[in-house]
Amino acid sequence: MFRHQGKSRTLKHNLRIAIVLSLVAGIVNVSGFLAFRQLTTNVTGHFALFINDVADLAFWKGLIYFLYIFSFLLGSFSSGFLIEKYRENKRLNVFLIPTLIESLVLIMVGVLNGSILEGNPDLIVCSLLFAMGLQNSFVTNISNAVVRTTHLTGLFTDLGIDISQLFFPKVYPKREKLKAGIKLRLSIISSFFGGGLLGGFLYTKAGLDLKTLLVAASILIASLFYDDFRYKLIITRRKYHQSKTMAGTKL
C-alpha cells in the first residue's frame, strides 16, 4: 500500500493506506486536543484565529497561530522534498522516510510526556502539526490526491457530491467508480472516527495521556513492516514461478 504509485494503485491499495493513516490521524487529533485544547491535524481553525488576531492588531498573540500553520506547511514541504529527492532511487521506497519521521515525532512526544512538555505546549502542538503535514503530503502524493486523512471537510464535501451524482445515472453512467469513491471516503471517515474513539479511551480511561501517541506510532511502524513483508513475499513468489516456468521450458 506504500509502494504502488500512479496508475498501478488500485482501490484496495488506497483503502488500506486510508484506513491506517486515518486511524492514526484520529488518535493524534483527539490526543492533541485533550492535552492542549488545540487542533493538531489541520490548520483551518488556526488560520481563522490568526486572521482574527491580526485584525485586532494583536500581532504577537497571533504569532503562535502563524507558527502552527507554518509547522503544518513545513511538514508538507519536507515530505514532498524527500519524496522528489529519492524518487529516482528504484531500490528505496520513497514514502518510507516521511513515514518514519512522522513515527519518530509521535514517539518523541509520547516518551517525553510529563514535566518536559508541561512548559512547552506550543512546541508540542507545532510538532504534531508538522507530523500531520508530513502524513497529509505523502498520502496525497502516493494516491494522486485521491486520499486525504488528516481532516474531513473536503471528504464530506466530496462524499455529498458523489452521493448526489448517484441520482443522475444518465449524466454519470460510471456507477462503479462513483460507488468506489463513496466507499473510500466512508472508510476514511469511519477510521478517523474510530481513531478518535480509541485515542479518547486510551488518553482518559486508560490514563495514558500523551503516551497514546505511542500507539499511533506503533500502528504506522507495524503497517510499514507488514507492507515490506508482503512486498518481499510477492517478489519471492514471482521468482519461484518464473524459475519453475523456465525449468519447464528447458525440459
N, C-alpha and C positions, 0 to 999 in steps of 0.2 A: 504493500500500500504506500510505502515511502519511495519506492524506486521507479514505478511506472510514471511516465510523463507524456503530455500531449495526447495524441490520438491513441496511444497504447493503453490509456486509462479507461477503465470500464466503470459502470455504475457500482459494481461490487467494491472496486478499489476506493472510490470516493465515499461510499457508505462506511467502510472500515475506518478510514482516517477521520471522517467526520465524527463518528461515534466516539472514538478515542479522544480526539482533541477537544470536542465539545464537553465531554465529561471532565476533562482537566480544567477547561475554562470555567465551567460551573463551580468547581471546587475552589478555584482561585478567586472567583468573583465573590462568593459568599464569605470565604475566609478573610479576604481583604476588607470587606465591608464590616464584618463583625469586629475585626481588630481595630480599624481606623476610621470607620464610618465614611469611607471614600470608595468610589468606583475604581476597580483595578483591572478591568478587562476592556474598557472602551473610554473614549475621551469626549463624547458628546456633552455630557453634563459638565465636565470640567471646562469645556470651551464656553458654555453659557455663563458659568460663574466668572471666568476670566474676562469676558466682554462686559459683564455687569460691573466688575471692579474697575475696569478701565474707564467705563462711562462715568463712574463715581469719582474718577481721578485718584483712586486708591491703588496706585501702580505697584507699590511694594507688596500689598496684600494680594494683588493679582498675579504676582511673580510666581508663586507656588503652583498656581493652576497652569501657568505657561510651562513650568518645568515638568508637570505631569504630562502635558500634551507633547512636549519635546521628547520625553522619555519614550513614549509610545512610538513616535516618529523615528527616534534613534534605533529602537529595536527593529522596526520595519526596514530601515535603511541597512542596518548591519546584516540582517538576514538576506536581503536582496543582493547586497555586495558580495557576501560569502558564496552565495549560490552561483552568481555570474563568474566569480573568480575561479571557482573549481569545477565549473560545468564541463570543461573540455577534458577533465581527467575521468576517463571512462571506467577506471577501476574504483573510483570513490563515489559513494552515494552522497551527492551534494547536499541533500537535506539532512544528513546525519549531524553535521556541525551545528546548525541553528538549533536542532532539537536537543543536542547535548548541552549547549549553552543555556537554553531555557531550563532544562532539568537542573543544571548546576545552580542557577539563580534561585530556583524554588527550594533546593536542598539547603543552600546557604541561609536563606531566610528562616526556614524551618529549624535548622540546627542552632542558629543564633537567637532563637526565640527566648525572650527574657529581658534581663536588665540592659543588655547591649542595645536592644531595639527600642526600649521604652523612651529613650531620649531622642530617637531619630525616626519618628513615624513617617515623616515626609520622604526620607531616603528610601524607606522600605516600600512605600507606595510607588515611588519612581521605579524601583527595581522590578516590582510586579508588573507595572505598565510596560516596562522595557521587555520583559519576558513575553507578555501578551502581544506586543508589537512584533517580536520575532515570530511567534506562532502564527499570527494572522497573515504575515507576509509570506512565510514559506508554504502555508496551506493554500493561499491564493495562487502562488506561483505554481505549485505542483498540480493543482486542479484546473488551471487556466481560468481562475476566478469563479469556478462553479461552487466551491465550498468556502464558507466563512464560518468561523467557530467562536469568535470572542464577543460577538454582540448579535442581537436578534432583530433589530429594527428592519434592516434590509431583508432578512429572512421572512418576516411576517408580511412585508410588502410583496415580495416575490411569490409567497405562498398564496396570498389573496388573488394576485393576478392569474396564477396558474389555475386555481380553482374556478375563477370566473370564466376562463377560456374553455373549460370543460363543457360549458353550457352552449358553446357555439361550434359544434363539430364540423360544420361546413367551412368555416373560416380557419379553424385549427384542426385539420384532419389527423395530425400525428398524435394520436391519443396515448400511445405507449410512452412517447417522450415526455408528454405532459405528466403522466402518472409517475414516471421515474423521478421527475423533478419534485413532485409533491412528496413522494416517499423519502427522498433525500432530505428535504427541508424539515419534514416532520421528525425524521431521525435526529437531525441536529438539535432541534428544539427540545425533543424529549431527552436527549443525552445531556444537554445543558441544564435542563430542569433536574434530571437525576443527579448530576454532579453537584448542583446546588443543595439538594436534599442530603446527599452524602456528606458534603462539606459542612453543612449546618449541624448535622448529627455528630460528626467527629469533633467539631470545634466546641460545641456546647455540652452535649450529652456525654460524650466520651472524654471530655476535658483535655483534648489535645492542643487546643488553642492553635497557634500558627504551625505547630508540628503537623497539622492537617495537610500542609503543603508538601510534606514528605510523601504522603500517599499519592498526590498528583504527580510528583516527580517519578515515583515508582511505576505508575501507570505508563508514563512516557517511555521510561527505560525498558520496561517489560515489552512494550509494543515494538521497540527497536530490535530487541533480541528475537522476538517472535518473527518479525519481518525478515531479519537476516537469516534465521534458521530456515524459514520457509523458502527463501530465495535459494539458499545452498542446496536444499532438498530437491527443488525443481531442477537446478542445474545438474545435480548428480543423477537424477532420473533420466534427463535428456542424454547425458553422456553414456549412460548404461544402454539406453535404447539405440543410440547411434552405433555404439560398439557392437551391439547384438545384430543390428541390421548389416553392418559391414562384414561381420563374421559370416552371416548367412549368404551374403553376396559372393564372398570368396569361395564358399562351398559350392 
